[in-house]
Amino acid sequence: METIKGCSVIRSQRKQNIYTKENERLVDQLNLAIFTQIVAQRWIALRLKFFGVSVVLFTALSCLIGHVSATMTGLCLSYALSVTNNAEWLVRYSTDLENDMNAIERILHYCQELPHEESNNEISITDWPSNGTIMLKNVSLKYSTDSEFVLNNINVEIHQGEKIGIIGRTGSGKSSLLSILTRSAGYVQGVVQIDDVDIENISVKMLRSKIAVIPQESSMFSGSLRFNIDPLNQFEDEKIWHALEKVNMKDRVLQMDNELQFPVSENGENFSMGERQLLCICRALLKNSKIVIMDEATSHIDEETDFTVQESLKKEFSDKTVLNIAHRLNTITDSDRIMLIENGSLIAFDIPENVFQILK
């Protein structure tokens, strides 16, 4: 399925021949492992058959030599004949068990042994962030040591509760700027502070738990609807229903079988793209973070629902610091300030009227 989904990207880059050869190499490698497994199974099966025949023969001879009764002889032969099948069953399932344990070992490796991102001079802070102020001092970013900078010398100060719109052409560095705040970017130079604390001194786990992100392409996982809204099981059903009502999804969920326990398919395929976005916004409302990052969060929602949700977001995020990447200018006209980024440089950071004048 993943291979099929990536076909459009491969065709767009005209790399069909390269990936066809790579796919054939991987299939051959898989077939080699399967062939080896089948040969090993046949090898052991043949020897188990000989072992079973030997057991039956030994039992029969023992009964004849020992002058055992016909009833006892039949019973002994019956059990001897079952030895072969039981031996094959034991070997087959012990092999399957070993394969399954290998899978568990790999899972444990990713859960426990995979190196995690570390923080320098990590400190523990309670009630952080309490305001949601953000400061970037001489911040530059590149994704590898030998690549060019995608952001150059960014200096901004965002006050508590400000609503900031971020605009720019595709590839200008808008998303890269926001990835710096969650420390999911590459090589960062400069200082990034939230509430006067350098985020390099905050653990990645804590930092990301304190920032709500509403992406353009919302993700959902197989499981219950409640799990997708509240994966850590932190909130009562009443709060979840209240959040669903704010994003205009309460009536839709009430119509579902089992309501909050409604089973969600992989990638949320039994929900429309707009519904997935609304549920992602619902998660952000429940999280109640001081900093909210939005990437055109309502781009796949119809106009009527969009208006309702936008009004709800204005009310619920009134005291939050909101950074909104905009592809439609009408979604950021009521921002306090707008950040214009071009080719990785900050061109303007001013009130909407002044920035729109520059765009003209």
C-alpha angles and dihedrals in degrees: 000000000000090000091053093047090054095052094091091054092048092049092048089056092042092234097132095123094050094049093042090058091044091050091050090049092052092046090051089050091051092046090051090056092046092047091050090050093050092048090050091049092051090046094054093040091057092051092046089054090054089047091051092048090050092052092050092047093048091048093049093048091047091053092049096047093043093049091234118181120262092248094053091043091055091048093050093048091048091056092042091054090053091056093078095052092043092048091051090047091050094050094044096050094041087056091049089049091053091050091049091049089053089056090050090049091055091048091051089049091057092043100045114012104038108106113252129211110274131210126224115237090354113204132192118234128179121212094016126186099025097164110022099229115159128199128183116191119192091329119180128171139198128168097225136017094252098042129092123263114269091191123036127202100323115189118181138144119204118194130219113288095004120150108221124190117203119202137170143121122294108285094017093122104263097131091039089059092055093044087062090063092057093041092238093123130096124248112353126192123192132030128300116191132185114191089350092302120119106237089217086072093053122082114252091235093054094042094053092043089059097052123071114213124195106188127196091241106047120207127220130180135212109271137071123330089241091056090053092051097041108019094170093048092234101140137062120244091251092062091047092052089048091053091047089053091054092057095044094249102109096091091046092053092046089059092056125094110260089004107219090017091056108137114247116209123225112296089004092278092161089063128067119245090252092052091050090053091050091051090050089053087049089057090051092050091053092047091058094198122177090230122050124187116198128186105194087307096185101039094117097044125100117253097254094051090041091058092048093048094045090054090048091049092050090054098042095041095041092115095035129095105243126194111191123189104208130203091168114054093208090069093063103038091106094050118124091230137359127220116212115199125186126175091345095307129109105243099175140357108183145110115307096256093057095044092049088053089057091050091055 
